[in-house]
Amino acid sequence: MLEKNEGLVIRAVSYGEANIILTVFTKERGKVALMARGAKKTNSRFSAVSQLFSYGLFYFHYRKASMSTLSQGEVLEPFSQVRTDIEKTAYAAYVCELLDGVTTEHEASPSLFTLVLTVLRFLEKGEDAEVLLRMMEVKLTKPAGIKPELDQCVNCGRTTGDFSFSVKEAGYLCDTCSTLDAHRFLLTPKQVQLIRTLYYIEPGRLGQIRVKPETKTLLHQILESYYDTYSGLTLKSKRFLDQWQQWKP
C-alpha cells in the first residue's frame, strides 16, 4: 500500500550515475531510507524533493526489512535560504547529522520531527544559530541515551543552592558535592536555569531567548565535552562548523 509521509531529507548519497539514496526523517515512520531513482537527472520529478534539508510529502511503499523506493514527492518547504548560505548550511548539516547519529531507523518520534523542522525554520529566518544548536544538543541527549541530570544534584539529590555542571558525573553538582569533580564547569544561577530551559522549552518558543556571547561559549564547551565523552559520535559537519567559526570574521 502506498503511504504518504511528511519528511525531512537529512542525508542524500549518490548511487550510480542517476540515483540518490535519501535518508528521510518522517513524522509517521521515523528515519527511513528511500531510493530516488533518476533523481540526479535535470528533468527528474524527484530532483527538488531529493535536495538536502527539503521538507515535503514522500509517497512510497513502506518496507521495514529493506529499502523503500520513492514513488512520488512534493516539496512543502525547500529551505532555500539555508541551502544557499554557507553558514546556515553548515549549521543545518550539523543538526541533521546529529539527528541521524542519535536515532535508529523505523522509530517514529513526532516530537523530534517537530523539533528539527522548527530549528530549520528558525535558521531560514535568521534566528541565533548557536542557541538553536545548543538546544538541539541538550534535547537530543535523551534519544541518544545520555541525558544528564538537570533537575537536582546528580550525587545527593539537592534541588536548591548553587550548582556546577560535571561531565564526569553526568549532571549538576551542588556546592556540597562539587569536590567530586575538580574539572566541573562553574555556572551562575541563570546559566543553570538556561540549560534546564533549553531541555524543556517548546521549540517554537526558542526565538524568545537571548543569550550572552560568553554564555554561548560556555554552553558550547560543556556540550562538546559531554558529547565527546558519552556519545561516541564523530560528525564531519561538526569539524567543518568548528573550522568555519575560526575562519569567519
N, C-alpha and C positions, 0 to 999 in steps of 0.2 A: 504493500500500500504506500502510495506517495505521501510523504509528510511535508508540512510547511513549518519551518523553524525560524524564529528570529535568531540572528547570529552576528558575531563579530569575527572578522578574519584576524587571527593573532599570529599566524605563520603561513608563509607561502613559499613552496620549494618547487623549482622547475623539475619536470620529469619528462625526459626525452626532448624532442625538438619543439613540441607544440603544447604539451600538457603541463598543468600545475597541480601539485598536491597541496590542498588547503587544510590547515588546522583551524577549525571554526569553533569558537566557544558559543554554544547555543543556549538559549533560555530554557528550552524544553528537554534537551538531551545532554547538556554539559558539553564537554570537549569531544568533537568528532573529527575524523579525517575524511576529506572528500576529494575525489578525483575530478578535476575540472578539465575535461578533455577539449583540446584545441584552444584553451584559454589564452595562449600566447599569440595566437593569430590576431592580426589587427582588426579583422571583421568579426571576431568571435562574440557571440551573445553573452559569454562569461567573462569577457575581459574586464569590465567595470567592477563586477561583484567579486572578482578574484584579487583585487588590489588589497594590500596590507592595510589594516585599520577600517576597511569598509564595514558598515553596519547595514544589514539588509535582511531580506527573506530568502531562505535557501530551501529549495524543494529537492528531496532525494528519497530513495527507498532505503530506510534505515537498516543497517546490518551491524549488529554488535560484535560479531565474530570476525568481520573483515571490513575492508574499506568500502565506504559507500560511494556512489557516483552521483555527482551533481546533475540534476535534470533541468533545473531552471533557477534563475536567481534574479532578484530585484533589489537594487540599491535604494536604501532609505536615507542614509546619510553617508556621504563619501569622505567626510573629514578632510577636505581638500587643503585647508589651511595647515593642518597637521602634516600632511604629506609633502607640502611644498616649502615648508620652513624647516631648515636643518635642525634647529634646536628643538622645535616641537616634535619633529620626527624622532630625535634621539630619546626624548622623554617618553613618547608613546611606545617606542620599541622596547624600552625597559619595562614599562607597565605590562606589555603583552608577553614579553619573555618571562617575567617574574610570575605572571598568572599561569603560563604554560608549565613552568617549573614546579609549582606547588599543587597543581591539580592533576587528577588522573582522568582517563577517558571515560565517558558514559556516566558521569556522576553530575546530575543536574543541580544547579545552585542558582535560583533566580536572584538571590541577594547579591551574589558575586557578579552575575551578569549585569545587574543594575549598577553596581559599584564601578565596574570598568567602563561601561557606557557613559556614566556620569563624568568620570575622570576625563575621558576623551572629549566630551562636550565642553568641559571647563578648559582643557588645553586648546581646543578650537577657538574659544572665546578670548584666550589670552590671560586666564587666571594664573596665579602664582604656581608655577610648575613644581617648584621644590616642595611646597607644602602638600601638593597633590601626591607626589611620590612618597613623602613620609607617611601620609595617611594610608596609602596602598600598602606600604611595607608593614605598618603596625597591624592593619586589618588582616593581611594575608598570613600573619603568624599563626592564626587559628587553623585554616585549611592546611597549612604546612606542618601542623602538629608540633609547633614550637612556641606556642603563646606564652609570654612571660606573665608573671603575677603583677597586676597593675592596681589591684583594689586594696591591698594590705601588704604588710611586711611579709616577704616570702619565708622568713625564718620563724617569726613569733606570732604573726597574725595581727599585729598592731595596725590600727587604721588612722590614728591621729599623730600629729607631730611632724618632724622634718624627715624627708626621705631622700635617698640617693638611688641610682639605678646600678645594679650589679649584673654584668653579663655572666660572670661566673656562677652566681646564684639564680640567674634567670628571673629577675624581677626587682621590685623595690625592696630596699633595706631601710628600716627605721634607724634613727641615730644610735639607739642602744645596740643594734645588731650590725652596725656599719663596719666593725672591726673584722667581720668575716671576709671582707674583700678590700684589700688596700688599693686596688685599681678601679674602684667603683667610680661612676660619674656623679659628681656633685650637682644637685638640682635645686633651684628655687621652688617655693610652693607653686608658683604659676606654671613653671615648667613641668612639674609633677602632674598638675591638672591638665595641661595641654596634651601630654602623651595619652592620658586617660580619654580625653575628649576625642582625639584622633581615632582611637579604637572604637568608641561608642557612637560617635556622631553619625547621623544620617548623611549619606554622601552629598545630597542636594543642598545641604546647609553649609558646606565647606567654604563657599565663597565669602561667608561672613567672618572668617577667621583671618586675622592679620598677625604675622609672626616676625619678630625682630631678626635681622641678619645673624646675630651671634647665636640666637636660639636655633635657627635653621642649621647652622654649622654643628652645634651640639647634637641635635637630633640625628643629623647625617652620621656623625661619629658613632653614636650609640647604636643605631640600627645597622650600620655597616659592620660593626664589630659583632653584633648579635647574630646577624645572618651568616657571617663568615664562620662563627663558632658552631652554629647549630643546624644550618640548612643544608649544607653540602652542595649548594648551587654554585656553578661557575657560569656567569652570564656575559656573553660577548657585548651586549648592549650596555652593560654597566661599565665595562672597560672603556668603551668609546665615550660614554657620557662623562666619566671622570676626566678623560683627556680633553673633552670639549670644555669642561668647566675651567681647565687650566689655560686653554688657548684663548677663550673669548675675552674681550676687553673688560 
